[in-house]
């Protein structure tokens, strides 16, 4: 993961500020940076979103393709994640970027392995034979800290934007089944993203923890806790990262903070998505993809 080199005096300044609930950029310990969210930014996808959180820039595209259901779940579709770390950071070139991409993809698989996050049964076309497979491609354009949270926000926004064509299964007299795809581009189904969790990363700095850490703050943190939270505040998974340790009391405090901040994050994100959708085709396009 991208990092910055700080002197001991700079680290001390950041740590003391966190202890006083005053971070370098003026935020409190539980405040996110200003986020920009835009959906439907890539034309040749079933759904897409771009999220800029501070200096972190994420692009997510989702492509729905027909496939065969997995043997253990013959009546469900499934999601596949691929993460490309093309950030301009030298540390993310080559093997470093590949390892980070694999780590992020595995984290996403874990977050979405929880039941009811996505209605996978609605992706089934014909049990044991045909289903929709959602290929979720994540592109890390720029790394400015807290990439897990930004990616989870972008994935939820892209799933909210995803449209899947309606299909019918036709069977002839001989029992042969054929798939008929609707010609109408507006005749499609949408996935419910209500239960899709967002990741809240809490970084331990000194005796306190902060959300949405910058690269400088991440350099002062030895351990972080990744918590995936639903819109109702339910925790679906947790993962500890970093070389340092976390005592049980700190973990419980971080879980409480994660639930509280996660619910607020979902409310703010859903408001943005609903407002953007209400504008329809009249909404202005922003960013380099506009």
Secondary structure as the mmCIF struct_conf table of DSSP 4:
data_model
#
loop_
_struct_conf.conf_type_id
_struct_conf.id
_struct_conf.beg_label_comp_id
_struct_conf.beg_label_asym_id
_struct_conf.beg_label_seq_id
_struct_conf.end_label_comp_id
_struct_conf.end_label_asym_id
_struct_conf.end_label_seq_id
HELX_RH_AL_P HELX_RH_AL_P1 UNK A 8 UNK A 19
TURN_TY1_P TURN_TY1_P1 UNK A 20 UNK A 21
TURN_TY1_P TURN_TY1_P2 UNK A 24 UNK A 25
BEND BEND1 UNK A 26 UNK A 26
TURN_TY1_P TURN_TY1_P3 UNK A 29 UNK A 30
HELX_LH_PP_P HELX_LH_PP_P1 UNK A 31 UNK A 34
STRN STRN1 UNK A 35 UNK A 39
TURN_TY1_P TURN_TY1_P4 UNK A 43 UNK A 44
BEND BEND2 UNK A 45 UNK A 46
STRN STRN2 UNK A 47 UNK A 53
TURN_TY1_P TURN_TY1_P5 UNK A 54 UNK A 55
STRN STRN3 UNK A 56 UNK A 67
HELX_RH_3T_P HELX_RH_3T_P1 UNK A 71 UNK A 73
TURN_TY1_P TURN_TY1_P6 UNK A 74 UNK A 75
STRN STRN4 UNK A 78 UNK A 85
BEND BEND3 UNK A 88 UNK A 88
HELX_RH_3T_P HELX_RH_3T_P2 UNK A 90 UNK A 92
BEND BEND4 UNK A 93 UNK A 93
TURN_TY1_P TURN_TY1_P7 UNK A 94 UNK A 94
HELX_RH_AL_P HELX_RH_AL_P2 UNK A 95 UNK A 112
TURN_TY1_P TURN_TY1_P8 UNK A 113 UNK A 113
BEND BEND5 UNK A 114 UNK A 114
TURN_TY1_P TURN_TY1_P9 UNK A 115 UNK A 116
BEND BEND6 UNK A 117 UNK A 118
HELX_RH_3T_P HELX_RH_3T_P3 UNK A 120 UNK A 123
STRN STRN5 UNK A 124 UNK A 126
TURN_TY1_P TURN_TY1_P10 UNK A 127 UNK A 129
STRN STRN6 UNK A 130 UNK A 142
BEND BEND7 UNK A 145 UNK A 145
HELX_RH_AL_P HELX_RH_AL_P3 UNK A 147 UNK A 161
STRN STRN7 UNK A 163 UNK A 165
STRN STRN8 UNK A 167 UNK A 171
TURN_TY1_P TURN_TY1_P11 UNK A 173 UNK A 174
STRN STRN9 UNK A 177 UNK A 181
BEND BEND8 UNK A 183 UNK A 183
TURN_TY1_P TURN_TY1_P12 UNK A 185 UNK A 186
STRN STRN10 UNK A 188 UNK A 190
TURN_TY1_P TURN_TY1_P13 UNK A 194 UNK A 195
STRN STRN11 UNK A 198 UNK A 205
TURN_TY1_P TURN_TY1_P14 UNK A 206 UNK A 207
STRN STRN12 UNK A 208 UNK A 211
BEND BEND9 UNK A 212 UNK A 212
HELX_RH_AL_P HELX_RH_AL_P4 UNK A 215 UNK A 219
TURN_TY1_P TURN_TY1_P15 UNK A 220 UNK A 220
BEND BEND10 UNK A 222 UNK A 222
STRN STRN13 UNK A 223 UNK A 229
TURN_TY1_P TURN_TY1_P16 UNK A 231 UNK A 232
BEND BEND11 UNK A 233 UNK A 233
STRN STRN14 UNK A 235 UNK A 241
BEND BEND12 UNK A 242 UNK A 244
HELX_RH_AL_P HELX_RH_AL_P5 UNK A 248 UNK A 279
HELX_RH_3T_P HELX_RH_3T_P4 UNK A 280 UNK A 282
BEND BEND13 UNK A 283 UNK A 283
HELX_LH_PP_P HELX_LH_PP_P2 UNK A 284 UNK A 285
BEND BEND14 UNK A 287 UNK A 287
TURN_TY1_P TURN_TY1_P17 UNK A 288 UNK A 289
#
